[in-house]
Amino acid sequence: MKAVVLTWCPLCLALAMASLVATVTGGRNSGRRKHKEVFLGEKSKFTFGGRIDYKLKKQDSTKTLLIKSEQLLRIEEHDFAMRPGFGGAAIPVGIDVQVESIDSISEVNMDFTMTLYLRHYWKDERLAFPSRNNQSRTFDSRLVKKIWVPDVFFVHSKRSFIHDTTMENIMLRVYPDGNILYSVRITVTALCSMDFSSFPLDTQNCSLELESYAYNENDLMLYWKNGNDSLRTDEIVLSQFFIEEFHPSNGLAFYSSTGWYNRLYINFILRRHIFFFMLQTYFPTMLMVVLSWVSFWIDRRAVPARVSLGITTVLTMSTIITGVSSSMPQVSYVKAVDIYLWTSFLFVFLSVIEYAAVNYCTTVEEMRKMKRGKLPSSFNASQAMAFDGCFHDNDIELTPFPRAVPSLNSDPLGTPPRMPEAPPAEGTRLRRQRSVRENVDLLLSNSYMIDSYSRVAFPLSYLLFNTIYWSLYS
């Protein structure tokens, strides 16, 4: 009996060992099958009709690379809400600007719109990373939001935005030693205090000012990266202005509550093109003034012709002045174009007044002749002009200018002038100067002389005005 038991014990032991091995092996295989099922289950999430959605796999790979970049720069290990070197000396931040275009300049709003590339240079040792080939790494706006960047803003800006087509135009380049280049493409509309005293023969000085908003000079020092070469411009062509100069400068700005701040200036000088305003304003104004002089050669008895011509030129000048004023800001001082327009308007207005004086003198002359009996008593001047608006030479006899000089005591409306006395003896030459009243009487009795004098006086006066005007403002 004992022999049988001893014979079966090794057999039982072998069976037990075999079952144990099978159990362990089966557990491993079942684990593999379960792992395979889980993997297939995850894979089935990315499949549509048996095909893999590579877009989602690409998003996962991008996310993995971004995490690697953050780990390389050790972003989670530092507090980037604080500036580099907090508590120490001010961090220097270099600025480099490339002006792409000047989009518009508005005289009415007194501002300009500029598109530029704004580049910042500084060093942040917290972002230093090891590199065998000393190559930099370039990132977009997603990483910019997680690190410290200078808070530069534009002083006196009205509107500004960062271009975002097709992505935000932001670039961040980090070098292994911690040096950083931060570039952004911005369009900004800023104030430009313009002086229109010499408009449109003016030159405007505008500037775009950059400054840190939160950090004063004790924390952040703004400076031009390459001096005067820090400001570069593309070839800019404007419709109404010629850019004479672009130059950078710097200074300090003081605020009573926070102290002194570094400020950088982008200065540019604009000179206005005059040819547009010559065609639109000056030439039409000159033509209207010359047109008003045509009435001096029209018969003084042609009332409708001269009155209509004068009124037309006055209304045209008013329209020109209104058009120029509507395109300009409502300033409280006189501009150069205002001086020219209103002086020209005065010449046109005086030509109308001149005919009013001629017409009055002609009427007074006719009344005197009626009193002297040179015209029939039945003649009515107003009836003679009622049909065609003018006198007729066959109805009215206009005598030439009398050679006699009326005395001071004589009545110009009554008695005829006395004939001059005999000339003095030889060797003597007497000449009596006429008084103001005698000159007035002379014009009243010879109204045609007003037109004769105006034909010379008006052009010479306007020519003298133009000479002085263009010599002062050109």
Buried (B, 14 or more C-beta within 10 A) or exposed (E): EEEEEEEEEEEEEEEEEEEEEEEEEEEEEEEEEEEEEEEEEEEEEBEEEEEEEEEEEEEEEEEEEEEEBBEBBEBEEBEBEEBBBEEEEBBBBBBBBBBBBBEEBEBEEBBBBBBBBBBBBBBBEBBBBEEEEEEEBEBEBEBBEEBBBBEBBBBEBEEBEEBEEEEBBBBBBBBBEBBBBBBBBBBBBBBBEBEBEBBBBBEBBBBBBBBBEEBBBEBBBBBBBEEEEBBEBEEBEBEBBEBEEBEBBEEEBEEEEEEEBBBBBBBBBBBBEBEEBEEBBBEBBBEBBBBBBBBBEBEBBBBEBBBEBBEBBBEBBEEBBEEBBEEBBEBEEEBBBBBBBEBBBEBBBBBBEBBEBBBEBBBBBBEBBBEEEEBEEEEEBEEBBEEEBBBEEEEBEBEEEEEEBBEEEBEBEEEEBEEEEEEEEEEEEEEEEEEEEBEEBBBBBBBBBBBEEBEEBBBEEBEEBBEEBEEEBE
